[in-house]
């Protein structure tokens, strides 16, 4: 049975993701940088009421930061409850891929692609690299590096690290406000 794939371009090469994990395509109008994130994280954007991180696939794949153009898109993906945007050079195509056109990733590509490419689709003269979304969005080892979890506060509600509980005075060295 054939499946639909969203095709996009990064570094002049064509990649694809199953349409079932792509929520939408958005034009890229910039992202808000987030301090302390890896260099491949372009920042965060708001898409239809949701704030999502944006991964610059060019940087993640070892290239230069993507230079935005009129064609630059954010491929908004969802896996479980996790939404992540993928910054790509362009994406305007959805293709139906037949199972007979799917191929295993050649060994040398598999060894050097850090697991991002999970297969190939031969579409006539075109070869599409099928992306492992779980690897790209860091569900594998990328989250192990620096987990960022909120700890439950005294009321059981998560609070930011270093936050002072409501109603508890902080020791400020005895300074009193001036009236």
WONOR-V148309 format. One record per backbone hydrogen bond with DSSP energy under -1.0 kcal/mol. CO is the residue of the C=O (numbers start at 1). NH is the residue of the N-H. If there is no record, write none. Layout:
# WONOR-V148309
CO;NH + CO;NH
This chain:
# WONOR-V148309
3;97 + 4;19 + 5;95 + 6;17 + 8;15 + 9;89 + 10;13 + 13;10 + 14;129 + 15;8 + 16;131 + 17;6 + 18;21 + 19;22 + 21;78 + 24;76 + 26;74 + 32;44 + 34;37 + 38;41 + 40;56 + 43;54 + 44;32 + 45;52 + 47;50 + 50;47 + 52;45 + 53;85 + 54;42 + 54;43 + 55;57 + 55;87 + 56;60 + 57;61 + 58;63 + 59;62 + 72;28 + 73;88 + 74;26 + 75;86 + 76;23 + 76;24 + 77;84 + 79;82 + 82;79 + 84;77 + 85;55 + 86;75 + 87;57 + 88;73 + 90;9 + 93;7 + 95;5 + 97;3 + 98;101 + 99;102 + 101;122 + 103;120 + 106;110 + 107;111 + 108;112 + 109;113 + 113;116 + 116;132 + 119;130 + 120;103 + 121;128 + 123;126 + 126;123 + 128;121 + 129;16 + 130;118 + 132;136 + 133;137 + 134;139 + 151;159 + 153;156 + 157;153 + 160;163 + 165;168
